[in-house]
Amino acid sequence: MLVPLYLSHWSVVTYGVWLAIQALVSIMSTLDFGHQEFLGYEFLRIGRDNRGELSKYIWSGISVGLLISLGQILLISIFLALGVLPTLLGNPKVNGLGLLHEAGLVLLLQGFTWLISTSITGLLFRALAPFGYYPRMIWWGLFGYIATALAPVTAVIFGAGLLTAGIVAASTTVLVSLPIYWDLFRLLRKEEIHFSQPSIKLGYQNFIRSLAISGKGLLENARQQGARLVLAPLAGAAGLTAFSTMRTGANVSLQGLNTVINPLMPELMRFLHQRDQERSEAAFGTVWFVLVALMAPAMVVLQAVIQPLFSLWTRGQIPFDPLLFATLSLSVLVYAVAQPAIAVVKGNNLLSAQLALSALAAVIVVGGICAFVPILGILGGGVSLLLAEVAAMIGYRVVAQRWLLENGLLWPRQHFFIALTSVVIATAALAALVWAPAGKWIVVVGAIGLLYANLWRYWNALPSLATQHAMRILRSFPGFNNLYSANKV
């Protein structure tokens, strides 16, 4: 939604630099984020019954988190002192001292903002999750995202350059964190989670154990945000902007998928630990239902209508590449197929498998971009991401199936292959839309018919628990209840 506003007031190059800064911040915060993720699972393990141990883990973790954040600021300072920023921004046109100087200051501001606003709150969000505050924490997160997204773009509309937008974004993030801190500490008092003397030994042990997750996160970032950093030197800031905007549709679908997956994770872990085959299959089935019923058909329809909307959206500054758009959409569908397997591997802390598969995917992305972009342009980035997702999906499925068998559970093979069938149908439809655009509505109608025939097959294969949850998801969409009631009549 904000892209047209940025591109109406900034050049493609300036916006590309802004995106590159966000990618750098994401990668440099990986160590702290991995530490938070590890402790989040520890908090779930400890639960609400041992508040003393939980408090000790919280405050030891906060101490380590602050040290990590200070290390990030030092790393950014070294980055700037060594003069490597122009290479990462990736276009000779940005080598003017003005834009480079502003980019460096914005990057440094982001480091301090993470220290003040994210390092502690991220841990406390996770610590309160076992007490039933997960939805509340997500609402706070949504409030923060909206404020920090709107503030800089509002400044840009009023004529702000890169540095001013960065200052506004940092200031807004800090201001938003103040009521969040107040609420978090109020909830800690309410739940009788008191301050505990940090343990250097415990903090160090947890940090060392979290390095595996941080390493996995770094490799995941190389597959996601890292693609931007590798693309920037090869395709330039303008090419990076084109790739990122073309990827927006896929990212929106991914966020929609995460709204189902993230709340399911605690329940899925409980079902797996209880060796509850039926409820585990219901959780898996709910994730794949989103793919089969919503994501795959939506991707086909979006491919058919996106081109004129994209030109309007980007103010005509970025040419539309239908094949790249289709490739990026397909990579998200493959990622969605892999989600139940990823949940099994991630939720049970199978760290060696996570590291190996993340490394494989990262190598494919980075190596593929280096190999394909000089030949195919930014399409090479999309092809690399798709190949990485396919490799990761196969690997996660093998590891998850093995773990389930070792623990007396079965991989839902039938549901998996039906979900995969939807991806195959969508792939054929996307290819037809790219290479035969004149008959796009025939393709769309035919593909939707096949996809919903496959949905009917999937629905009949689901356990009753999964169909009940799927109906709750559908009823959350406006107008569904009226349509459902009419069909029953």
WOBELVEN-V957794 format. One line per field, one symbol per residue. ss: DSSP state (h for helix, s for strand, l for the rest). phi: phi as a letter, one per 40 degrees, with the letter a starting at -180 (. if undefined). psi: psi as a letter, one per 40 degrees, with the letter a starting at -180 (. if undefined). A space follows every 10 residues. Layout:
BEGIN
ss=???
phi=???
psi=???
END
This chain:
BEGIN
ss=llhhhhhhhl lhhhhhhhhh hhhhhhhhlh hhhhhhhhhh hhhhhhllll hhhhhhhhhh hhhhhhhhhh hhhhhhhhhh hhllhhhhhl lhhhllhhhh hhhhhhhhhh hhhhhhhlhh hhhhhhhhhh hhhhhhhhhh hhhhhhhhhh hhhhhhhlll lhhhhhhhhh hhhhhhhhhh hhhhhhhhhh lllllllllh hhhhhhhhhh hhhhhhhhhh hhhlhhhhhh hhhhhhhhhh hhhhhhlhhh hhhhhhhhhh hhhhhhhhhh hhhlllhhhh hhhhhhhhhh hhhhhhhhhh hhhhhhhhhh hhhlllllll lhhhhhhhhh hhhhhhhhhh hhhhhhhlll hhhhhhhhhh hhhhhhhhhh hhhhhhllhh hhhhhhhhhh hhhhhhhhhh hhhhhhllll llhhhhhhhh hhhhhhhhhh hhhhhlhhhh hhhhhhhhhh hhhhhhhhhh hllhhhhhhh hhhhhllllh hhhhhhhhl
phi=.cdcccccbb cdcccccdcc cccccccccc cccccccccd ccccccgccb cccccccccc cccccccccc ccccccccdc ccgcddcccg adcccccccc ccccccccdc ccccdcbbcc ccccdcccdc cgcdcccccc ccdccccccc ccccccdchc cccccccccc ccdccccccc ddcccccccc cfbccbddbc cccccccccc cccccccccc cccbccdccc cdccbgcccc ccccccccdc cccccccccc ccccddcccc ccccfccccc cccdcccccc cccbcccccc ccdcbcdccc ccccfgcbcc bccccccccc ccccccdcdd cccccccbfc cccccccccd cccccccccc cccccbgcdc cccccccccc cccccccccc ccccccbgbb cccccccccc cccccccccc cccccbccbc cccccccccc ccccccccdc cccccccccc cccccccdgc ccccccccc
psi=deddddeeei iddddddddd dddddddded dddddddddd ddddddaeeg dddddddddd dddddddddd dddddddddd defedddddf hddeeidddd dddddddddd ddddddeddd dddddddede eeeddddddd dddddddedd dddddddeei addddddddd ddddddeddd dddddddddd efgiihhihd ddddddddde dddddddddd dddcdddddd ddddeidddd ddddddeddd dddddddddd dddddddddd dddefgdddd dddddddddd dddddddddd ddddeddddd dddefeehih hddddddddd dddddddedd dddddddefg dddddddddd dddddddddd dddddeaedd dddddddddd dddddddddd ddddddffii hgdddddddd dddddddddd ddddegddfd dddddddddd ddddddddde eiiddddddd ddddeehhed dddddddd.
END
